Amino acid sequence: MTLDSEPLYTRQLPGGGYVVIEATRHDAEVSLRLHVERRVDPKRRTGHQPPVVAEISGVDPERGVRELVQIAENNVEVARALQRWQISR
């Protein structure tokens, strides 16, 4: 059983923060996650994991990355994903 994680995509957000798409491999299964770091000050990021606002698993990894990149590249979609995440908490 192996568990590897790697960033596939990163983009700075206007006004600070960033989005990142990360792939986690667990044996043959790939899980893709879109994280949004809203904290502008890197010192405030210490000890906190950015929220996962979208996650895809069980699909072709290339297709999953394309779907998450569509969100990550669009500031409005990033904001909507953050709203959905906040509501779900």
Backbone as CSV, one residue per row, in Angstrom:
resi,resn,N_x,N_y,N_z,CA_x,CA_y,CA_z,C_x,C_y,C_z
1,MET,0.847,-1.176,0.000,0.000,0.000,0.000,0.893,1.240,0.000
2,THR,0.749,2.091,-1.008,1.510,3.330,-1.072,0.557,4.511,-1.088
3,LEU,0.998,5.590,-0.515,0.218,6.827,-0.498,1.153,7.957,-0.887
4,ASP,1.031,8.441,-2.109,1.869,9.523,-2.620,0.992,10.696,-2.992
5,SER,1.523,11.892,-2.788,0.775,13.095,-3.104,1.667,14.022,-3.910
6,GLU,1.087,14.662,-4.935,1.865,15.596,-5.739,0.975,16.720,-6.256
7,PRO,1.498,17.970,-6.234,0.742,19.077,-6.812,0.802,19.009,-8.334
8,LEU,-0.333,19.234,-8.976,-0.405,19.195,-10.436,-0.604,20.577,-11.049
9,TYR,-1.153,21.487,-10.268,-1.510,22.810,-10.779,-1.523,23.775,-9.603
10,THR,-0.963,24.965,-9.797,-1.003,26.009,-8.776,-1.204,27.347,-9.471
11,ARG,-2.015,28.191,-8.849,-2.241,29.540,-9.389,-2.447,30.504,-8.237
12,GLN,-1.778,31.662,-8.326,-1.986,32.724,-7.349,-3.364,33.334,-7.567
13,LEU,-4.021,33.700,-6.477,-5.315,34.377,-6.559,-5.111,35.885,-6.495
14,PRO,-5.970,36.642,-7.160,-5.870,38.106,-7.056,-6.040,38.518,-5.587
15,GLY,-5.205,39.390,-5.127,-5.314,39.843,-3.750,-4.621,38.933,-2.751
16,GLY,-4.028,37.846,-3.200,-3.295,36.942,-2.316,-3.935,35.580,-2.239
17,GLY,-3.220,34.667,-1.662,-3.686,33.286,-1.588,-3.394,32.563,-2.895
18,TYR,-3.855,31.319,-2.965,-3.597,30.518,-4.153,-4.569,29.352,-4.216
19,VAL,-4.638,28.724,-5.388,-5.359,27.464,-5.561,-4.337,26.413,-5.977
20,VAL,-4.576,25.185,-5.589,-3.695,24.086,-5.980,-4.536,22.837,-6.224
21,ILE,-4.207,22.125,-7.285,-4.807,20.817,-7.540,-3.749,19.791,-7.189
22,GLU,-4.138,18.840,-6.374,-3.216,17.831,-5.870,-3.757,16.443,-6.184
23,ALA,-2.879,15.571,-6.615,-3.240,14.176,-6.855,-2.669,13.335,-5.727
24,THR,-3.498,12.475,-5.166,-3.052,11.543,-4.153,-3.262,10.137,-4.696
25,ARG,-2.200,9.362,-4.685,-2.265,7.987,-5.177,-2.241,7.040,-3.990
26,HIS,-3.205,6.173,-3.965,-3.287,5.131,-2.935,-3.408,3.816,-3.690
27,ASP,-2.291,3.093,-3.776,-2.195,1.912,-4.642,-2.535,2.341,-6.069
28,ALA,-3.551,1.778,-6.689,-3.893,2.128,-8.071,-4.926,3.248,-8.154
29,GLU,-5.526,3.639,-7.053,-6.572,4.671,-7.016,-5.961,6.069,-6.962
30,VAL,-6.491,6.977,-7.781,-6.041,8.374,-7.785,-7.197,9.247,-7.328
31,SER,-6.906,10.103,-6.371,-7.884,11.065,-5.878,-7.333,12.456,-6.170
32,LEU,-8.165,13.316,-6.722,-7.765,14.680,-7.072,-8.508,15.659,-6.178
33,ARG,-7.779,16.644,-5.651,-8.387,17.624,-4.748,-8.000,19.028,-5.172
34,LEU,-8.964,19.929,-5.066,-8.725,21.349,-5.303,-8.749,22.056,-3.948
35,HIS,-7.612,22.615,-3.568,-7.470,23.357,-2.319,-7.473,24.847,-2.641
36,VAL,-8.035,25.643,-1.745,-7.994,27.100,-1.890,-7.443,27.684,-0.599
37,GLU,-6.283,28.306,-0.697,-5.682,28.994,0.445,-6.047,30.461,0.359
38,ARG,-6.844,30.912,1.304,-7.314,32.305,1.291,-6.415,33.232,2.083
39,ARG,-5.598,32.686,2.938,-4.746,33.528,3.787,-3.643,34.165,2.949
40,VAL,-3.556,35.479,2.986,-2.559,36.208,2.214,-1.196,36.105,2.885
41,ASP,-1.165,36.228,4.192,0.083,36.217,4.954,0.569,34.780,5.148
42,PRO,1.725,34.426,4.584,2.218,33.053,4.737,2.388,32.625,6.195
43,LYS,2.658,33.563,7.102,2.794,33.222,8.521,1.481,32.693,9.098
44,ARG,0.354,33.190,8.594,-0.947,32.740,9.091,-1.298,31.344,8.568
45,ARG,-0.594,30.871,7.528,-0.874,29.567,6.936,-0.283,28.423,7.758
46,THR,0.721,28.725,8.566,1.398,27.698,9.345,0.420,26.978,10.263
47,GLY,0.417,25.662,10.151,-0.434,24.851,11.017,-1.851,24.664,10.517
48,HIS,-2.186,25.240,9.370,-3.530,25.131,8.822,-3.474,24.527,7.428
49,GLN,-4.370,23.610,7.155,-4.505,23.063,5.815,-5.548,23.889,5.063
50,PRO,-5.251,24.275,3.819,-6.271,25.001,3.054,-7.474,24.098,2.801
51,PRO,-8.666,24.665,2.742,-9.856,23.840,2.544,-9.861,23.152,1.183
52,VAL,-10.373,21.932,1.181,-10.593,21.189,-0.059,-11.996,21.547,-0.517
53,VAL,-12.092,22.279,-1.635,-13.395,22.761,-2.095,-13.988,21.885,-3.195
54,ALA,-13.184,20.982,-3.748,-13.678,20.039,-4.753,-12.774,18.815,-4.731
55,GLU,-13.379,17.663,-4.946,-12.624,16.412,-4.938,-13.224,15.461,-5.963
56,ILE,-12.353,14.780,-6.691,-12.784,13.817,-7.701,-11.951,12.551,-7.534
57,SER,-12.608,11.425,-7.534,-11.890,10.153,-7.520,-12.701,9.142,-8.313
58,GLY,-12.044,8.077,-8.708,-12.731,7.020,-9.433,-13.011,7.328,-10.883
59,VAL,-12.347,8.344,-11.434,-12.506,8.678,-12.857,-11.115,8.710,-13.485
60,ASP,-11.080,8.819,-14.788,-9.816,8.984,-15.498,-9.120,10.229,-14.947
61,PRO,-7.889,10.104,-14.462,-7.216,11.263,-13.855,-7.102,12.471,-14.784
62,GLU,-6.875,12.258,-16.064,-6.775,13.393,-16.983,-8.093,14.152,-17.064
63,ARG,-9.193,13.424,-17.125,-10.513,14.068,-17.157,-10.775,14.813,-15.856
64,GLY,-10.418,14.189,-14.740,-10.610,14.829,-13.443,-9.815,16.114,-13.307
65,VAL,-8.574,16.099,-13.774,-7.750,17.310,-13.727,-8.374,18.405,-14.589
66,ARG,-8.834,18.060,-15.773,-9.474,19.064,-16.645,-10.678,19.693,-15.948
67,GLU,-11.489,18.878,-15.271,-12.666,19.409,-14.578,-12.261,20.363,-13.451
68,LEU,-11.242,19.988,-12.689,-10.818,20.844,-11.579,-10.114,22.106,-12.075
69,VAL,-9.375,22.001,-13.173,-8.719,23.189,-13.734,-9.755,24.204,-14.197
70,GLN,-10.887,23.736,-14.703,-11.948,24.667,-15.112,-12.415,25.509,-13.933
71,ILE,-12.454,24.921,-12.759,-12.814,25.684,-11.556,-11.643,26.571,-11.149
72,ALA,-10.448,25.994,-11.059,-9.270,26.692,-10.537,-8.877,27.916,-11.350
73,GLU,-9.132,27.906,-12.648,-8.750,29.031,-13.506,-9.765,30.170,-13.508
74,ASN,-10.918,29.959,-12.892,-12.002,30.927,-12.948,-12.274,31.459,-11.543
75,ASN,-12.004,32.729,-11.309,-12.168,33.302,-9.967,-13.598,33.188,-9.451
76,VAL,-14.572,33.331,-10.324,-15.976,33.210,-9.910,-16.265,31.778,-9.465
77,GLU,-15.768,30.798,-10.205,-15.989,29.399,-9.832,-15.267,29.047,-8.540
78,VAL,-14.082,29.616,-8.333,-13.367,29.401,-7.071,-14.206,29.953,-5.919
79,ALA,-14.759,31.142,-6.084,-15.605,31.739,-5.038,-16.841,30.884,-4.778
80,ARG,-17.459,30.370,-5.829,-18.634,29.505,-5.653,-18.266,28.218,-4.927
81,ALA,-17.130,27.640,-5.282,-16.682,26.412,-4.615,-16.426,26.682,-3.135
82,LEU,-15.838,27.833,-2.827,-15.626,28.205,-1.420,-16.951,28.386,-0.688
83,GLN,-17.943,28.992,-1.349,-19.254,29.151,-0.724,-19.884,27.794,-0.428
84,ARG,-19.813,26.874,-1.387,-20.372,25.535,-1.159,-19.663,24.846,0.002
85,TRP,-18.335,25.013,0.076,-17.573,24.418,1.162,-18.009,24.998,2.514
86,GLN,-18.177,26.330,2.566,-18.586,26.978,3.809,-19.981,26.523,4.244
87,ILE,-20.877,26.382,3.301,-22.240,25.941,3.619,-22.245,24.502,4.144
88,SER,-21.368,23.681,3.601,-21.339,22.266,3.990,-20.735,22.035,5.375
89,ARG,-20.111,23.041,5.929,-19.462,22.890,7.235,-20.418,23.016,8.341
